[in-house]
Amino acid sequence: MTGARAALRPPAAFALALMLLLSTGQARAQSLQLLDVTSFTLSSDTGAPQLERPFHLIIAVSVAESESRLDNLVLPSFFGLEELGDARRLVAGSNGTRYRETITVVAHRSGTIHVNPAYLDAVDARDGRPTRFISNALVLHVGGGLEAPAAVARGVFRLLPAGGGIAALLLLAGALLLLLLRRSRVPAQQRPAHEGVAQPARLPPATAPADRLRAFRERLSTHPERSTVLELRRYLWALAGAGTGETLADVLRRPGAHDLAVRTVLRAAERAAFCPEPHLHRAIREVLASLEHYMP
C-alpha cells in the first residue's frame, strides 16, 4: 500500500505523464518520413475559372531526398467546387523527388471560392523535429452565370444619365440574350426530370441520419478500416434510394445527390472504398472531412 500510494504522488504522476507524452511523440515521429521539403505549392491552371467549365488545381512538392512515395500528404479541402478526378506523378532521382498531383474540378456557382492549404506531416531533416509543412491557400474568383448580365446592367444605369439611351437599350438586350443562352446550355443531367414522373427518394437532411453518420465518423476516427468505409457506402446508397449494384454515377444522377455537400460525401466514400491500400488512410481522412462539413 505504501509503495502504491507513493507512485501516485504529484511529482511522480507528472513524471509518468511526461514519459507517456514523450513516448507517444517518439512513436509518432518514427512513423513519419525524414524529409527536407524545399518547396510546397498549391496553384490553379487558370487565373479566371468559369462557371461549369472544368479546370485544375495543382499540388507540387519537392524534397531533397529520393523517395518512392510521400506519406501523410493531405489534400486541400474545397467547398464550392466538385472534384471530377485526379492524376498523380512522382519522379525520384539523385537530385531529390518531385511530386505533382493534378485535381480536376468544376464550379457550379460564380463568385469567390476559398481553397484551404494542403499539408504534409514529416520529420524535418534540418532539425529532426516532427513538422507539419503547409502549402499556400487559394482564392478563386469564378466568373459567368448571372454575374455577366449583372455587370452589363450596371453599365446600362451608368449610361442613362449621360444620355446614351440607345446604347443602354442595346446593352440591356445583350444582357438578356446572354442570360437566355446560358440557361439553354445547362447540361441535361442538371435539368429537372420529366414532370409528372415519380422521382426516387431524396437523401434526407443531415438531421435525419445524424446519429448513424456520427457513429460512422467516430468509428472511422478510432479504427480507420476499409470494412467500415464499405458499410458507410452501403448506408449512403440506401439513403439516396439506390441499390447496392448501382454505381457512383447512377447515384449522382438521383435528385437526392444534387446538393454539393452530399456529392462530396458520396465521392469520398467511393474513393476510400476502392482506392489502393497505400492511399486508404488519406482517403478515410477525406471521408471524415466531408462528413464534418455535411453534418457539423
C-alpha positions in Angstrom: 0.0 0.0 0.0 2.8 2.4 0.8 4.5 1.8 -2.5 1.3 2.2 -4.4 0.5 5.5 -2.7 4.0 6.8 -3.3 3.6 6.1 -7.0 0.6 8.4 -7.1 2.3 11.4 -5.6 2.1 14.5 -7.8 5.8 14.7 -8.8 5.8 11.0 -9.8 2.5 11.2 -11.6 3.7 14.3 -13.5 6.9 12.4 -14.5 4.9 9.4 -15.6 2.6 11.6 -17.8 5.6 13.3 -19.3 7.2 9.9 -20.1 4.0 8.8 -21.8 3.8 12.0 -23.8 7.4 11.7 -24.9 7.0 8.1 -25.9 3.9 8.9 -27.9 5.7 11.7 -29.6 8.6 9.5 -30.4 6.3 6.8 -31.8 4.6 9.4 -34.0 8.0 10.7 -35.2 9.2 7.2 -36.1 6.2 6.7 -38.3 6.9 9.9 -40.3 9.3 10.2 -43.2 12.5 12.2 -42.8 12.3 14.9 -45.4 13.9 18.2 -46.4 11.0 19.9 -48.1 12.4 22.5 -50.5 9.0 23.7 -52.0 5.3 23.1 -51.4 2.8 25.0 -53.6 -0.9 24.9 -54.4 -1.9 26.6 -57.7 -4.6 26.7 -60.4 -4.1 26.4 -64.1 -6.3 29.4 -64.8 -6.5 32.8 -63.2 -10.1 33.2 -64.2 -12.1 30.0 -63.9 -15.6 30.0 -65.4 -18.9 28.6 -64.2 -19.4 24.9 -65.3 -16.0 24.7 -67.1 -13.6 22.2 -65.6 -10.2 23.4 -64.6 -7.3 22.1 -62.5 -5.8 22.5 -59.0 -2.1 21.6 -58.9 -0.2 20.4 -55.8 3.6 20.4 -56.3 6.0 19.2 -53.6 9.8 19.0 -53.9 12.1 17.2 -51.4 15.8 16.8 -51.3 15.6 13.0 -50.7 14.9 10.3 -53.2 11.6 8.8 -52.1 9.3 6.2 -53.8 6.2 7.8 -52.2 5.2 10.7 -50.0 3.2 9.6 -46.9 0.9 11.8 -44.8 0.2 14.2 -47.6 -3.3 15.6 -47.1 -5.2 17.3 -50.0 -6.8 20.7 -49.5 -10.5 20.9 -48.6 -12.6 22.9 -51.0 -16.3 23.6 -50.8 -18.0 25.2 -53.8 -16.0 23.0 -56.2 -16.9 19.5 -57.4 -13.9 17.1 -57.8 -14.0 15.2 -61.1 -10.8 13.2 -60.7 -7.1 13.4 -60.1 -3.8 12.3 -61.6 -0.5 11.8 -59.7 3.1 11.9 -60.9 6.2 11.2 -58.8 9.8 11.5 -60.1 12.7 10.5 -57.8 16.4 10.7 -58.6 19.7 11.6 -57.1 18.7 15.3 -57.1 15.6 14.6 -55.0 11.9 13.9 -55.5 9.3 15.9 -57.4 5.7 15.1 -56.7 2.8 16.6 -58.7 -0.9 16.0 -58.2 -3.5 17.5 -60.6 -7.1 17.6 -59.4 -9.8 18.3 -62.0 -12.6 20.4 -60.5 -15.7 22.4 -61.7 -17.5 25.3 -60.1 -21.3 25.2 -60.0 -21.6 28.8 -58.7 -20.0 32.0 -59.5 -18.2 34.3 -57.1 -15.3 33.9 -54.7 -14.3 30.4 -53.6 -11.6 29.8 -51.0 -9.4 26.7 -51.2 -7.7 25.7 -48.0 -3.9 24.8 -48.0 -2.7 21.2 -48.4 -0.3 19.9 -45.7 2.4 17.3 -45.3 3.4 15.7 -42.0 7.1 14.6 -41.8 10.2 14.9 -39.7 12.2 17.9 -40.8 15.6 16.7 -41.9 17.1 20.0 -40.9 16.4 19.8 -37.2 14.9 16.3 -36.7 11.6 17.6 -35.4 8.1 16.4 -36.4 6.8 19.2 -38.6 3.6 20.0 -40.5 4.6 21.6 -43.8 1.7 23.7 -45.2 1.2 25.0 -48.7 -0.3 28.3 -49.7 -4.1 28.8 -49.8 -6.0 29.9 -53.0 -8.7 32.4 -53.5 -10.6 31.8 -56.8 -13.0 34.3 -58.5 -15.4 32.2 -60.6 -16.9 34.2 -63.5 -20.0 33.5 -65.5 -23.6 32.8 -64.5 -25.6 35.8 -63.6 -22.6 38.0 -62.9 -22.0 38.9 -66.6 -25.6 40.2 -67.2 -25.5 42.0 -63.9 -22.3 43.8 -64.9 -23.9 44.8 -68.2 -26.9 46.1 -66.3 -24.7 48.2 -64.1 -23.2 49.7 -67.3 -26.7 50.5 -68.6 -27.5 52.5 -65.5 -24.2 54.4 -65.8 -25.0 55.3 -69.4 -28.6 56.5 -68.8 -27.7 59.8 -67.0 -25.2 60.6 -69.8 -27.9 60.4 -72.4 -26.8 57.2 -74.0 -30.3 55.8 -74.3 -29.8 53.8 -77.4 -26.6 52.3 -76.2 -28.2 51.5 -72.9 -31.1 49.6 -74.6 -28.7 47.6 -76.7 -26.6 46.7 -73.7 -29.7 45.6 -71.8 -30.9 43.5 -74.8 -27.5 41.9 -74.9 -27.6 41.1 -71.2 -31.0 39.4 -71.6 -29.8 37.4 -74.6 -26.7 36.2 -72.8 -28.8 35.1 -69.8 -31.1 33.1 -72.1 -28.2 31.5 -73.9 -26.6 30.4 -70.6 -29.9 28.9 -69.4 -30.2 26.9 -72.7 -26.7 25.5 -72.2 -27.4 23.9 -68.9 -26.4 20.2 -69.2 -29.2 17.7 -69.5 -28.3 16.0 -66.2 -28.9 19.3 -64.3 -32.3 19.9 -65.8 -35.5 18.8 -64.0 -36.7 15.3 -64.8 -40.0 14.8 -66.7 -42.8 16.5 -64.9 -45.4 14.1 -63.5 -43.0 11.2 -63.2 -42.4 9.9 -59.6 -38.9 10.6 -58.5 -36.6 8.4 -56.3 -36.3 9.2 -52.7 -34.1 12.3 -51.9 -31.2 12.0 -49.5 -32.6 13.2 -46.1 -31.1 16.3 -44.5 -28.3 15.8 -42.1 -30.6 15.9 -39.1 -32.4 12.7 -40.1 -29.4 10.2 -40.2 -27.3 12.3 -37.8 -26.9 9.6 -35.2 -25.9 6.9 -37.6 -23.5 9.2 -39.5 -22.0 10.4 -36.2 -21.4 6.8 -35.3 -19.6 6.1 -38.6 -17.5 9.2 -38.1 -16.4 8.0 -34.6 -15.6 4.5 -35.8 -13.5 5.8 -38.7 -11.7 8.2 -36.4 -10.7 5.5 -34.0 -10.5 2.5 -36.4 -9.8 3.6 -40.0 -10.7 0.4 -41.7 -12.0 -0.3 -45.2 -14.8 -2.5 -43.9 -16.3 0.5 -42.1 -16.0 2.6 -45.3 -17.8 -0.1 -47.3 -20.6 -0.2 -44.6 -20.8 3.6 -44.8 -21.0 3.5 -48.6 -23.9 1.0 -48.5 -25.7 3.2 -46.0 -25.3 6.3 -48.1 -26.5 4.4 -51.2 -29.6 3.3 -49.2 -30.3 6.9 -48.1 -30.2 8.1 -51.7 -32.7 5.3 -52.7 -30.1 3.4 -54.7 -29.4 -0.3 -54.7 -26.1 -2.0 -53.9 -25.5 -2.8 -57.6 -25.7 0.9 -58.7 -22.5 2.8 -59.5 -21.5 6.2 -58.2 -22.5 7.7 -61.5 -26.0 6.2 -61.0 -26.3 7.6 -57.5 -25.1 11.1 -58.5 -27.8 11.3 -61.1 -30.5 10.9 -58.5 -32.2 14.1 -57.2 -31.1 13.4 -53.7 -27.4 13.8 -54.7 -27.7 17.2 -56.3 -26.5 19.0 -53.2 -22.8 19.7 -53.3 -22.1 18.5 -49.7 -23.9 15.3 -50.4 -22.0 14.7 -53.6 -18.7 15.4 -51.7 -19.6 12.7 -49.1 -20.6 10.2 -51.8 -17.4 10.7 -53.8 -15.2 10.5 -50.8 -16.8 7.2 -49.6 -16.5 5.7 -53.1 -12.8 6.7 -53.3 -12.0 5.3 -49.9 -13.9 2.1 -50.6 -11.9 1.2 -53.7 -8.6 3.1 -53.5 -5.2 1.2 -53.3 -4.2 0.2 -49.8 -1.3 2.8 -49.6 -3.8 5.6 -50.1 -6.5 4.2 -47.7 -5.7 6.3 -44.7 -5.6 9.5 -46.7 -8.9 8.7 -48.4 -10.5 8.0 -45.0 -9.3 11.4 -43.8 -11.1 12.9 -46.8 -14.3 11.0 -45.8 -14.1 12.4 -42.2 -13.6 15.9 -43.6 -16.6 15.6 -45.9 -18.8 14.2 -43.0 -17.8 17.1 -40.8 -18.9 19.5 -43.5 -22.1 17.7 -44.2 -23.2 17.3 -40.5 -21.1 19.8 -38.5 
